[in-house]
Amino acid sequence: MKKILLSSVIALSVSAEAQQMDYTIQPVDFTKVKLTDNFWSPRIKINQTVTIPASFDRCESTGRVKNFEMAAAKSGKFCTTYPFDDTDIYKTIEGASFSLSLFPDAKLAAYIDTLIDKIAKAQEADGYLYTARTINPAAAHVWAGKERWEKERELSHELYNAGHLYEAAAAHFKATGKRNLLNIALKNADLVCSVFGPDKKHVAPGHEIIEMGLVKLYRITGKSAYLNTAKYFIEERGHYNGYDIKSKDPWKNGAYWQDNIPVEQQKEAEGHAVRAGYLYSAVADVAAMTDDKKLLAAIDSIWVNFVTKKMYVQGGAGAVGSGERYGDNYELPNETAYNETCAAIANVYWNQRMFLLHGESKYIDVLEKILYNNVISGIGLDGKSFFYTNAMQVKNNFSHADMENARSGWFECSCCPTNLVRLIPSIPGYVYAQQNDKLFVNLFINSNTSLNVNGKQVAIEQQNNYPWNGDLKFIINPNNATEFSLMLRIPGWAKGEAVPSDLYAFINNTNDKIKITVNGNDVDYAVQNGYAVIKKLWKQGDVVAMSLPMPVQQIASNKNIKGNIGKTALQRGPLVYCAEFADNNGKTSNIILPANTSFTTAFQPNLLNGVTVIKASIPVIDVDDKGLNVSTTIKDFTAIPYYSWANRGKGEMIIWMPNKITNLDIITASKNN
């Protein structure tokens, strides 16, 4: 891994102790990319007009804001359920800060300042900030313990709260230039660094994210203590002697917290999937910033395990509801899949960092799969209804969470809605990245940007109708002619690769070379790490066109995923599809999808805010009115993008459909069915 030196952020008026080592590849900041598309732009706008206001309203109405007010007064009783409820305010401020950069809003900015004032008043003199204790230390939350940090490893979430505070502070400072939230975060971080360390208090944070937050504060300030403490928290894992290492119970052996063995020895994605994703993201950060090759090797091994044995076909993570965690290798059940929205978001962060480490397109392939499928399935098209878990299958005779497949406006543990608030407006920051004379195009979204490449300004406009159409156009406009390498990602799905492993595969695999033209002329390009490399002297008005074929693909699973044997799923472009009750005569559990099915597609602008649907004629199982005779009938079949399901009421849904009848279950229906 090469090193790169970045100047301290003097322009932000924050002193720096030293120059910083960082990723050799740097993402182009979200503030520099203006989206103009019909897929992400409306979602970011709805986040601004609906999701953020609803989130702040719910923080007010549920008592999350009141907790800070009572902490400032040191009087009252913690009035919500969990000690990490403070983070819902932090995450919403983070998302609102991103949004302010895109949509200036004086009223929203002023409201955020009032919240920051409440947070400042709730902070104790030495920097400690944790309303579940500060309100009344003598009767702190039952998860908090009698003393500070006493239950940090298992329950308290004190450092988790701090991590989200730091993330929010970094976003707010970057968006507004104000230091009011940043000063609170730095005061808390200084306390944390004074308490924890090799020669101080030893603990591996129970719920990771403080490590990521500390890295962001280090990037802003250059203060080495922040990076050192982040590295310490990672290296402290696996050294606690209070676990029963021989136990197979993840709570008893420490695997639930990724704390059973040192991180540098970990080879598999394990434990609580959200905590894991945040840890792996931080490990990538620290490996990049310290050139730690042992941590780098560990994170590489864990990623391979995730992609080859533990990822759902739509990018989901976390197969086991008990502990919201990863299961064993190939343990990917459909009817009981957990797939927490927060885990998907954490894995977007992780895969972005893996790309920044290695510059390989496979990481963006996984990021894109997660982003376009499992992440946005977590939020309804209305912008204010959510999934905590994301089902793979819902049957009337077998329930996913007791058939609670209707979206909810809020949850008692509402980490997922507020996590979506902060991720969605940051999407423009995933489109481009730079390394020396290389400009990486990672996501295909109608947009405009102006970048400094080799010391010269280069404007780039993307024109496309992605993800519905694979015809892509890039208009290059340098101020002056300049030479650089345009690195166009060739998605794995466009090369006949369902995922970058043998976990899933397209049945009718193709690997035709993608056609690329420059100013209408075919170019014979080289492929490097999954990117088409087009190096030339670029002039104003140069146009690059790339056409990605988007046939409907049937996907088969690795034979080790027992629940998917004899079944296939559907994908078109980056989108995984599902069948939902509303389009298929009220049921999906009776569908048969033969391997040789012929499909058609059609864009329906008035369906689900505009989607391309997949259609076919296929056999379905019919049972007569008396329930005594079973037959099959050819009927019209419609599949919709997975992300769009559960926006039209409550009913059956399926992703993996059987290719033929192998068995029938006789089930006694309840009165409720």
C-alpha positions in Angstrom: 0.0 0.0 0.0 1.5 3.3 -1.1 1.4 6.4 1.1 0.0 9.8 0.4 0.6 12.9 2.4 -2.3 15.3 2.8 -1.9 18.8 4.1 -3.6 19.7 7.4 -6.9 21.5 7.1 -5.5 25.0 7.7 -8.3 26.5 5.6 -10.8 25.2 8.2 -9.0 27.2 10.9 -8.2 24.2 12.9 -4.6 23.7 14.0 -2.8 20.5 13.0 0.0 18.7 14.7 1.4 16.9 11.7 0.8 15.9 8.1 -1.4 12.9 7.7 -1.0 9.6 5.9 -4.3 8.5 4.3 -5.8 6.4 1.5 -3.8 6.5 -1.8 -7.2 7.0 -3.5 -9.4 9.9 -2.4 -13.1 10.2 -2.9 -14.4 13.3 -4.5 -16.4 15.2 -1.9 -20.1 15.0 -2.1 -20.3 18.8 -2.2 -18.5 18.9 -5.5 -21.0 16.6 -7.3 -24.4 17.9 -8.2 -26.9 15.2 -9.1 -29.5 15.9 -11.8 -31.0 12.4 -12.2 -34.5 10.9 -11.7 -33.4 8.2 -9.2 -31.2 9.6 -6.5 -32.1 13.3 -6.7 -35.7 12.8 -5.7 -34.7 10.6 -2.8 -32.2 13.2 -1.6 -34.9 15.9 -1.9 -37.5 13.8 0.0 -34.8 13.3 2.6 -34.6 17.1 2.9 -38.3 17.8 2.8 -39.8 14.8 4.6 -37.3 12.5 6.3 -35.2 15.0 8.2 -38.2 17.0 9.5 -40.0 13.8 10.5 -36.9 12.5 12.3 -36.4 15.7 14.3 -40.1 15.7 15.1 -39.9 12.2 16.4 -36.8 13.0 18.4 -38.8 15.7 20.1 -42.0 13.8 20.6 -40.3 10.6 21.9 -38.3 12.5 24.6 -34.9 12.2 23.0 -34.5 16.0 23.0 -35.9 16.2 26.5 -33.2 13.8 27.8 -30.6 16.5 26.9 -32.7 19.2 28.5 -32.9 17.1 31.7 -29.2 16.3 31.6 -28.5 20.1 31.4 -30.7 20.6 34.4 -29.4 17.5 36.2 -33.0 16.8 37.1 -35.6 14.3 36.0 -35.7 10.7 34.8 -34.3 9.4 31.5 -37.5 9.2 29.5 -36.7 6.9 26.5 -35.8 3.2 26.4 -32.2 2.9 25.4 -29.0 4.7 26.5 -28.0 5.1 22.9 -31.1 7.1 22.0 -28.9 10.2 22.1 -27.4 9.0 18.8 -30.7 9.5 16.9 -30.3 13.3 17.4 -26.6 13.1 16.4 -27.4 11.1 13.2 -30.2 13.4 12.2 -27.9 16.4 12.7 -25.3 14.7 10.5 -27.8 14.0 7.7 -29.3 17.5 8.0 -25.7 19.0 7.8 -25.1 17.0 4.5 -28.5 18.3 3.3 -27.6 21.9 4.2 -24.6 21.7 1.8 -27.0 20.7 -1.0 -30.0 22.8 0.0 -29.2 25.9 2.1 -32.0 26.4 4.7 -31.6 29.1 7.3 -34.5 27.8 9.3 -33.1 24.3 9.5 -29.6 25.6 10.3 -31.0 27.7 13.2 -32.9 24.7 14.6 -29.8 22.6 14.5 -28.0 25.3 16.4 -30.7 25.2 19.1 -30.2 21.4 19.4 -26.4 21.9 19.6 -26.9 24.4 22.4 -29.0 21.8 24.3 -26.2 19.2 23.7 -23.5 21.7 25.0 -25.5 22.3 28.2 -25.9 18.6 28.8 -22.1 18.0 28.5 -20.3 17.7 31.8 -17.4 20.0 32.7 -14.7 17.4 31.8 -16.4 16.6 28.4 -18.4 13.6 29.4 -21.7 13.4 27.5 -24.2 10.7 28.1 -27.7 11.7 29.2 -28.6 8.3 30.6 -26.2 9.0 33.5 -25.9 12.8 33.7 -29.6 13.3 34.3 -29.3 11.5 37.6 -26.0 9.7 38.3 -27.4 8.0 41.4 -30.1 6.3 39.2 -28.4 5.9 35.9 -29.8 3.7 33.2 -29.7 0.0 34.1 -27.4 -0.7 31.2 -25.0 2.1 32.3 -23.6 0.7 35.5 -22.9 2.7 38.7 -19.7 4.2 37.4 -18.6 5.7 34.1 -17.5 3.1 31.5 -18.3 0.3 33.9 -20.4 -1.6 31.3 -19.0 -0.2 28.2 -17.9 -3.6 26.8 -21.4 -5.1 27.1 -24.2 -2.6 27.4 -23.7 1.0 28.1 -22.9 2.4 24.6 -21.1 5.4 26.1 -18.4 5.2 23.4 -21.0 4.4 20.7 -22.8 7.6 21.6 -19.5 9.5 21.4 -18.7 8.0 18.0 -21.9 9.3 16.4 -21.3 12.6 18.1 -18.0 12.9 16.3 -19.4 11.8 13.0 -22.1 14.5 13.3 -19.7 17.1 14.4 -17.4 16.5 11.4 -20.3 16.7 9.0 -21.7 19.8 10.6 -18.3 21.6 10.6 -17.6 20.7 7.0 -21.1 21.8 5.9 -21.3 25.0 7.9 -17.8 26.0 9.0 -19.2 26.4 12.5 -17.3 25.0 15.4 -20.1 24.8 18.0 -20.7 21.0 17.6 -17.1 20.3 16.8 -15.9 21.9 20.0 -18.3 19.6 22.0 -17.0 16.6 20.1 -13.3 17.6 20.6 -13.9 18.1 24.4 -15.4 14.7 24.6 -12.7 13.1 22.5 -10.0 14.6 24.7 -11.7 13.0 27.7 -11.9 9.6 26.0 -8.2 9.8 25.0 -7.2 10.6 28.5 -9.2 7.7 30.0 -8.4 4.9 27.5 -5.1 3.6 26.2 -2.4 1.0 26.6 -1.3 2.4 30.0 -4.8 3.5 31.0 -8.2 2.0 31.1 -8.5 -1.1 29.0 -11.7 -1.9 27.1 -12.9 -2.8 23.6 -15.9 -0.7 22.8 -19.1 -2.8 23.0 -20.6 -1.1 19.9 -18.1 0.1 17.5 -18.2 3.4 15.6 -16.1 5.6 17.9 -13.1 4.4 16.0 -14.5 5.8 12.7 -15.4 9.1 14.5 -12.0 9.5 16.0 -10.4 9.1 12.6 -12.6 11.9 11.2 -11.6 14.2 14.1 -8.0 13.3 13.4 -8.4 14.3 9.7 -9.8 17.7 10.8 -7.3 18.5 13.5 -4.2 16.4 12.8 -4.2 15.5 16.6 -2.3 12.2 16.8 -4.1 11.2 20.0 -7.3 10.7 18.1 -5.8 8.3 15.6 -3.7 6.5 18.3 -6.9 5.9 20.4 -8.8 4.6 17.4 -6.0 2.2 16.7 -5.9 1.2 20.4 -9.6 0.4 20.5 -9.1 -1.9 17.5 -6.0 -3.6 19.0 -7.7 -4.0 22.4 -10.2 -6.5 20.9 -9.5 -10.2 21.7 -7.5 -9.6 24.9 -10.3 -9.7 27.5 -10.1 -12.8 29.7 -13.7 -12.7 30.9 -15.0 -14.7 27.9 -15.3 -18.5 27.6 -13.3 -18.8 24.4 -14.2 -22.5 24.1 -18.0 -21.8 24.1 -19.9 -21.8 20.8 -22.2 -19.1 22.2 -21.2 -15.8 20.6 -22.2 -13.9 23.8 -20.1 -16.1 26.0 -17.0 -16.3 23.7 -17.0 -12.6 22.7 -17.7 -13.2 19.0 -20.9 -11.2 19.2 -18.7 -8.1 19.9 -15.9 -9.2 17.4 -13.9 -9.5 20.6 -13.1 -13.2 20.8 -9.6 -13.0 19.1 -7.4 -10.0 18.1 -8.6 -8.2 15.0 -5.3 -9.0 13.1 -6.1 -12.7 13.5 -9.8 -12.5 12.5 -10.6 -14.1 9.2 -14.4 -14.1 9.1 -17.3 -11.7 9.3 -18.9 -12.5 12.6 -21.1 -11.3 15.4 -23.5 -8.4 15.4 -23.6 -7.3 11.8 -23.8 -3.5 12.4 -21.0 -3.5 14.9 -19.0 -5.6 12.5 -19.4 -3.3 9.6 -18.4 -0.3 11.6 -15.3 -2.1 13.0 -14.2 -3.2 9.5 -14.6 0.3 8.2 -12.4 1.6 11.0 -9.9 -1.1 10.5 -9.6 0.0 6.9 -9.2 3.6 8.0 -6.4 2.8 10.5 -4.7 0.4 8.2 -4.5 3.2 5.5 -3.4 5.8 8.0 -0.7 3.8 9.8 0.4 1.4 7.0 -0.5 -1.5 9.3 -0.1 -4.6 7.0 -1.5 -7.0 9.6 -4.7 -5.1 9.9 -4.9 -4.8 6.1 -4.5 -8.6 5.7 -7.2 -9.2 8.3 -9.7 -6.9 6.6 -9.0 -8.4 3.2 -9.7 -11.9 4.6 -12.9 -10.8 6.3 -14.2 -9.2 3.1 -13.5 -12.4 1.2 -15.4 -14.4 3.8 -18.4 -12.0 3.6 -18.6 -12.0 -0.2 -18.0 -15.7 -0.7 -20.1 -17.1 2.2 -22.2 -14.6 4.1 -23.9 -12.0 1.8 -27.5 -12.2 0.7 -28.2 -11.9 -3.0 -29.5 -8.3 -2.6 -26.5 -7.3 -0.5 -28.0 -7.9 2.9 -26.0 -8.9 5.9 -26.9 -10.6 9.2 -28.8 -13.9 8.8 -29.6 -14.5 12.5 -32.2 -12.5 14.3 -30.9 -13.5 17.7 -28.2 -11.0 18.2 -28.8 -9.3 14.8 -25.7 -11.2 13.6 -23.9 -13.1 11.0 -24.5 -16.9 11.0 -22.1 -19.7 10.0 -20.7 -19.9 6.5 -23.5 -20.3 3.9 -26.2 -19.8 6.6 -28.5 -17.5 4.6 -32.1 -18.6 5.2 -34.8 -16.7 3.4 -37.9 -17.0 5.7 -36.0 -15.9 8.8 -33.5 -13.5 7.2 -32.7 -10.5 9.4 -30.8 -8.1 7.1 -30.9 -5.0 9.3 -30.9 -1.7 7.4 -28.1 -0.4 9.6 -25.9 -3.4 8.6 -26.4 -2.5 4.9 -25.4 1.1 5.6 -22.3 0.0 7.6 -21.3 -2.2 4.7 -21.6 0.7 2.2 -19.0 2.5 4.4 -16.8 -0.6 4.6 -16.8 -1.4 0.8 -16.1 2.3 -0.1 -13.0 2.1 2.2 -11.9 -1.2 0.6 -12.0 0.4 -2.8 -10.0 3.4 -1.5 -7.4 0.9 -0.2 -7.1 -1.2 -3.3 -8.6 0.5 -6.3 -10.5 -2.6 -7.5 -14.0 -2.3 -9.0 -15.2 -5.4 -7.1 -15.6 -3.4 -4.0 -17.8 -0.9 -5.7 -19.8 -3.7 -7.3 -20.7 -4.9 -3.8 -21.3 -1.3 -2.7 -23.7 -0.8 -5.6 -25.5 -4.0 -5.0 -26.1 -3.0 -1.3 -27.0 0.6 -2.1 -29.5 0.0 -4.9 -31.2 -3.0 -3.1 -30.9 -3.5 0.6 -30.2 0.1 1.7 -33.1 1.8 0.0 -35.5 -1.1 0.7 -35.2 0.2 4.2 -37.1 3.4 3.5 -40.6 3.7 2.0 -41.2 5.8 -1.1 -43.0 8.3 1.2 -39.7 9.1 2.9 -41.1 8.5 6.4 -41.8 4.8 6.8 -39.1 2.3 7.4 -37.9 -1.3 7.7 -35.6 -2.2 10.5 -35.1 -5.7 9.0 -35.4 -6.5 5.3 -37.2 -9.8 4.5 -36.2 -12.1 1.7 -39.6 -13.9 1.7 -43.0 -13.4 3.3 -45.7 -16.1 3.2 -49.2 -16.1 4.6 -48.5 -19.5 6.2 -45.1 -18.6 7.5 -44.5 -15.1 8.9 -41.4 -12.9 8.8 -41.7 -11.1 12.1 -45.3 -12.3 12.4 -46.2 -10.9 9.0 -45.2 -7.4 10.1 -44.1 -6.6 6.6 -45.7 -3.2 6.7 -43.3 -0.3 7.2 -43.2 1.6 10.4 -42.7 5.4 11.0 -40.5 4.8 14.0 -39.1 2.1 16.2 -38.5 1.9 19.9 -34.9 1.3 18.8 -34.8 3.7 15.9 -31.3 3.4 14.7 -32.2 2.5 11.1 -34.4 5.6 10.2 -31.8 8.0 11.5 -29.0 6.1 9.8 -30.8 6.5 6.5 -31.2 10.2 7.2 -27.4 10.5 7.2 -26.5 8.2 4.3 -28.9 9.3 1.6 -27.6 12.9 1.2 -24.0 11.7 1.1 -24.6 9.6 -2.1 -22.9 12.2 -4.4 -19.7 11.5 -2.5 -19.5 7.9 -3.9 -19.6 8.8 -7.6 -16.0 9.7 -8.2 -12.5 9.2 -6.8 -9.0 10.3 -7.7 -5.5 9.0 -7.6 -2.7 11.1 -9.2 -3.7 11.2 -12.9 -6.5 8.7 -12.5 -10.1 9.7 -12.3 -12.4 6.8 -11.2 -16.0 6.8 -12.2 -17.7 4.5 -9.7 -21.4 5.2 -9.8 -23.4 6.1 -12.9 -25.7 9.0 -11.9 -26.8 12.0 -14.0 -24.6 14.7 -12.5 -22.2 17.6 -13.0 -18.9 18.1 -11.3 -15.7 20.2 -11.6 -12.5 18.6 -10.4 -8.8 19.5 -10.2 -6.9 16.9 -12.2 -3.2 17.3 -12.6 -3.5 21.0 -11.5 -6.2 21.8 -14.1 -9.9 22.1 -13.8 -12.0 19.5 -15.5 -15.8 19.6 -15.7 -17.6 16.3 -16.2 -21.2 15.8 -17.0 -22.9 12.4 -16.9 -26.0 11.7 -19.0 -27.9 8.5 -18.5 -31.1 6.9 -17.3 -29.4 4.5 -14.9 -30.4 2.1 -13.4 -33.2 1.5 -15.9 -30.9 1.8 -19.0 -27.3 1.0 -19.5 -26.5 3.6 -22.2 -24.0 6.0 -20.5 -22.5 9.2 -21.7 -19.7 11.3 -20.2 -18.9 14.8 -21.5 -15.4 16.0 -20.6 -14.7 19.7 -20.5 -11.2 20.7 -19.3 -10.4 24.4 -19.0 -7.3 23.6 -21.0 -6.3 20.4 -22.8 -4.9 18.0 -20.3 -3.9 14.3 -20.2 -5.3 11.9 -17.6 -6.7 8.4 -17.3 -10.5 8.1 -17.2 -11.2 4.9 -15.2 -14.7 3.7 -16.1 -16.0 1.0 -13.8 -17.3 -2.0 -15.8 -19.8 -3.5 -13.4 -19.5 -7.2 -12.6 -23.1 -7.7 -13.6 -22.3 -6.4 -17.1 -19.6 -9.0 -17.4 -21.8 -11.9 -16.4 -20.8 -11.8 -12.8 -23.6 -11.8 -10.2 -21.2 -11.1 -7.3 -17.3 -11.2 -7.2 -17.4 -14.8 -5.9 -19.0 -18.2 -6.5 -21.7 -17.4 -4.0 -24.2 -16.5 -6.7 -24.0 -16.9 -10.5 -26.0 -16.0 -13.5 -27.5 -19.1 -15.2 -26.9 -17.8 -18.8 -23.5 -16.2 -18.3 -22.1 -13.9 -20.9 -18.8 -12.1 -20.9 -18.9 -9.9 -24.0 -16.5 -7.0 -24.1 -18.3 -3.7 -23.4 -18.2 -1.3 -26.3 -16.8 2.2 -25.5 -16.5 5.1 -27.9 -14.8 8.5 -27.8 -16.3 11.1 -29.9 -18.2 8.4 -31.8 -15.1 6.3 -32.5 -14.5 2.9 -31.1 -11.6 2.7 -28.6 -9.6 -0.4 -27.8 -9.2 0.1 -24.1 -7.2 -1.8 -21.5 -8.9 -3.1 -18.3 -7.2 -2.5 -15.0 -8.7 -3.9 -11.8 -12.2 -3.9 -13.4 -11.9 -0.4 -14.9 -11.7 0.5 -18.5 -8.7 2.8 -18.8 -9.0 5.6 -21.3 -5.9 7.7 -21.3 -5.7 10.6 -23.7 -5.2 14.3 -24.1 -8.7 15.5 -23.2 -10.1 18.5 -24.9 -13.3 20.5 -24.4 -16.4 18.7 -25.6 -14.9 15.2 -25.7 -17.7 12.6 -25.3 -17.2 9.1 -24.0 -20.1 6.6 -24.5 -20.4 3.2 -22.8 -23.3 0.8 -23.3 -23.9 -1.8 -20.7 -26.3 -4.6 -21.7 -29.2 -5.1 -19.3 -30.8 -8.5 -20.0 -32.9 -10.1 -17.4 -30.7 -12.6 -15.6 -31.7 -15.6 -13.5 -29.4 -16.2 -10.5 -28.5 -19.5 -9.0 -27.0 -19.9 -5.5 -23.9 -21.8 -4.4 -25.1 -25.4 -3.7 -24.0 -24.9 0.0 -27.0 -22.5 0.5 -29.4 -25.3 1.2 -32.6 -23.2 1.2 -32.0 -22.0 -2.4 -31.4 -25.4 -4.1 -33.7 -25.6 -7.1 -34.6 -21.9 -7.0 -33.5 -18.8 -8.9 -33.8 -15.1 -8.4 -33.9 -12.3 -10.9 -31.6 -9.4 -11.6 -31.5 -6.7 -14.3 -28.6 -4.2 -14.3 -27.7 -3.5 -10.6 -31.3 -4.3 -9.4 -32.4 -7.5 -7.8 -36.1 -8.2 -8.3 -38.9 -9.7 -6.3 -42.4 -10.8 -6.9 -45.1 -9.1 -4.7 -48.7 -10.0 -4.0 -50.1 -6.8 -5.6 -48.9 -7.8 -9.0 -49.5 -11.6 -8.9 -53.1 -12.3 -8.0 -52.6 -11.8 -4.3 -50.0 -14.5 -3.8 -46.3 -15.2 -4.5 -45.8 -18.5 -2.6 -47.4 -20.5 -5.5 -45.1 -19.2 -8.2 -42.9 -21.5 -10.3 -40.1 -19.9 -12.3 -38.7 -22.4 -14.9 -35.1 -22.0 -15.8 -35.9 -21.5 -19.4 -38.4 -18.7 -18.8 -38.6 -15.9 -21.5 -38.8 -12.4 -20.0 -39.9 -9.0 -21.2 -39.4 -5.7 -19.5 -41.3 -2.4 -19.5 -40.9 0.9 -17.7 -44.0 1.9 -15.9 -43.8 5.6 -14.9 -46.9 5.5 -12.7 -45.9 2.5 -10.7 -43.9 2.9 -7.5 -42.6 6.3 -8.6 -41.5 4.8 -11.9 -39.9 1.4 -12.2 -38.9 -1.1 -14.9 -40.9 -4.3 -14.3 -40.1 -7.8 -15.5 -42.9 -9.8 -17.1 -43.4 -13.4 -18.1 -46.0 -16.2 -18.4 -45.2 -18.9 -15.9 -47.0 -21.8 -14.1 -48.5 -21.1 -10.7 -50.0 -23.6 -8.3 -53.8 -23.5 -7.9 -55.8 -25.1 -5.1 -59.6 -25.5 -5.7 -62.1 -23.9 -3.4 -62.6 -27.1 -1.4 -58.8 -27.5 -0.9 -58.9 -31.0 -2.3 -57.4 -30.6 -5.8 -54.1 -29.1 -6.9 -53.2 -28.0 -10.4 -50.9 -25.6 -12.3 -52.1 -22.8 -14.5 -50.1 -20.5 -16.8 -50.6 -16.9 -15.6 -49.0 -13.6 -16.1 -46.1 -12.9 -13.8 -44.6 -9.5 -12.8 -41.5 -8.7 -10.8 -40.6 -5.4 -9.3 -37.3 -4.0 -8.0 -36.7 -5.4 -4.5 -36.2 -2.0 -3.0 -39.8 -1.0 -3.9 -41.7 -3.8 -2.2 -44.1 -3.1 0.7 -45.2 0.3 -0.5 -48.7 -1.0 -1.5 -49.9 -2.7 1.7 -49.3 -6.0 3.4 -48.9 -9.3 1.7 -46.7 -12.0 0.2 -43.3 -11.4 -1.3 -40.6 -13.7 -2.7 -37.1 -13.3 -4.2 -36.0 -17.0 -4.6 -38.6 -18.8 -6.7 -38.6 -22.6 -7.3 -37.9 -23.8 -10.8 -40.2 -26.8 -10.5 -42.4 -28.6 -8.1 -40.5 -31.0 -5.9 -42.8 -31.2 -2.9 -46.0 -29.7 -1.5 -46.5 -28.8 2.1 -50.0 -29.4 3.6 -50.6 -26.6 6.0 -53.6 -26.0 8.3 -54.5 -22.4 7.9 -55.3 -20.3 10.9 -58.5 -18.2 11.1 -56.4 -15.2 10.5 -55.1 -16.3 7.2 
